[in-house]
Amino acid sequence: MLAIVGICMFLTAILYVAFGQVTIKKLRKNPKTKDALGLEYVSGWDIINVAQVLAIPRSWSRKLEKIPLSFIYANSGLLFENTSKLDRILVAVFYWLLMISGLSVPIIILMNDLGFIQG
């Protein structure tokens, strides 16, 4: 199981760089979208902000834009207008692999501690 998670993490890292170079670079150069990528805590965090907005259902994105801390999140309307279908497919694969691989390690550790996994 850990080998599968490791492969997912490796693919996630490749897709992170690819998405950043292909889509985010284009969005940063566009004057309309360069300020709509959300708050960047650390370098590269805007890649994850954009990925989240483009990968989760649009109704969730609209709800996030209505909360008082909406400046943290990327603007879904502008991003959907300025990304292609290929960009959205790439980001969906990247984001959900990131979530699955990131949550799998703690789940495997918990299952091991509870005795569900013998090893």
C-alpha positions as CSV (number, residue, x, y, z in Angstrom):
1,M,0.0,0.0,0.0
2,L,2.8,2.4,0.8
3,A,4.4,1.8,-2.6
4,I,1.2,2.8,-4.3
5,V,1.0,6.0,-2.2
6,G,4.7,6.7,-3.0
7,I,3.9,6.4,-6.8
8,C,0.9,8.7,-6.3
9,M,3.1,11.3,-4.5
10,F,5.7,11.1,-7.3
11,L,3.0,11.7,-10.0
12,T,1.7,14.5,-7.9
13,A,5.1,16.2,-7.8
14,I,5.4,15.9,-11.6
15,L,1.9,17.3,-12.1
16,Y,2.5,20.1,-9.6
17,V,5.5,21.3,-11.7
18,A,3.6,20.8,-15.0
19,F,0.5,22.7,-13.8
20,G,2.7,25.5,-12.4
21,Q,4.6,25.9,-15.7
22,V,1.7,25.5,-18.1
23,T,-1.3,27.1,-16.4
24,I,-0.2,29.2,-13.5
25,K,2.5,30.9,-15.6
26,K,-0.2,31.9,-18.1
27,L,-2.5,33.1,-15.4
28,R,0.3,35.2,-13.7
29,K,1.0,37.0,-17.0
30,N,-2.6,37.8,-17.6
31,P,-3.4,41.3,-16.1
32,K,-7.0,40.2,-15.3
33,T,-6.1,37.1,-13.4
34,K,-2.7,37.9,-11.8
35,D,-4.4,39.3,-8.7
36,A,-7.2,36.6,-8.6
37,L,-5.0,33.7,-7.6
38,G,-5.6,34.0,-3.9
39,L,-3.3,34.6,-1.0
40,E,0.2,33.2,-1.4
41,Y,1.4,32.1,2.1
42,V,4.6,30.7,0.7
43,S,6.1,30.5,-2.8
44,G,3.9,28.2,-5.0
45,W,0.9,28.2,-2.7
46,D,-1.1,30.0,-5.5
47,I,-0.7,26.8,-7.5
48,I,-2.7,24.9,-4.9
49,N,-5.2,27.8,-4.5
50,V,-6.0,27.7,-8.2
51,A,-6.0,23.9,-8.2
52,Q,-8.5,23.8,-5.4
53,V,-10.9,26.2,-7.0
54,L,-10.8,24.5,-10.4
55,A,-11.0,20.9,-9.0
56,I,-13.8,21.2,-6.4
57,P,-17.5,21.7,-7.5
58,R,-18.3,25.3,-8.5
59,S,-21.0,25.6,-5.9
60,W,-18.4,25.0,-3.2
61,S,-16.1,27.7,-4.8
62,R,-19.0,30.2,-4.9
63,K,-19.6,29.5,-1.2
64,L,-15.9,30.1,-0.4
65,E,-16.1,33.4,-2.2
66,K,-18.9,34.6,0.1
67,I,-17.1,34.1,3.4
68,P,-15.2,36.9,5.2
69,L,-11.9,35.3,4.4
70,S,-12.6,35.0,0.7
71,F,-9.4,36.9,-0.2
72,I,-7.5,33.7,0.7
73,Y,-9.1,31.8,-2.1
74,A,-8.7,32.2,-5.9
75,N,-11.5,33.8,-7.9
76,S,-13.3,30.9,-9.6
77,G,-15.2,33.0,-12.1
78,L,-12.1,34.6,-13.6
79,L,-10.2,31.3,-13.5
80,F,-12.9,29.3,-15.3
81,E,-13.0,32.0,-18.0
82,N,-9.3,32.0,-18.6
83,T,-8.5,28.3,-18.5
84,S,-9.0,25.7,-21.1
85,K,-10.7,22.3,-20.7
86,L,-7.2,20.6,-20.8
87,D,-6.0,22.9,-18.0
88,R,-9.0,21.8,-15.9
89,I,-8.5,18.1,-16.6
90,L,-4.8,18.5,-15.6
91,V,-5.7,20.3,-12.4
92,A,-8.4,17.9,-11.4
93,V,-6.0,14.9,-11.8
94,F,-3.3,16.9,-9.9
95,Y,-5.5,18.1,-7.1
96,W,-7.2,14.8,-6.3
97,L,-3.9,12.9,-6.5
98,L,-2.5,15.5,-4.0
99,M,-5.5,15.0,-1.6
100,I,-5.5,11.2,-1.9
101,S,-1.8,10.8,-1.5
102,G,-1.6,13.4,1.3
103,L,-4.4,11.7,3.3
104,S,-3.3,8.1,2.6
105,V,-0.2,8.2,4.8
106,P,-2.0,9.2,8.0
107,I,-4.8,6.7,7.3
108,I,-2.2,3.9,6.8
109,I,-0.5,4.9,10.0
110,L,-3.8,4.9,11.9
111,M,-4.8,1.5,10.4
112,N,-1.5,0.1,11.4
113,D,-1.8,1.4,15.0
114,L,-5.3,0.0,15.2
115,G,-4.1,-3.4,14.0
116,F,-5.9,-3.5,10.6
117,I,-2.6,-3.9,8.8
118,Q,-0.2,-6.6,9.8
119,G,3.3,-5.9,8.8
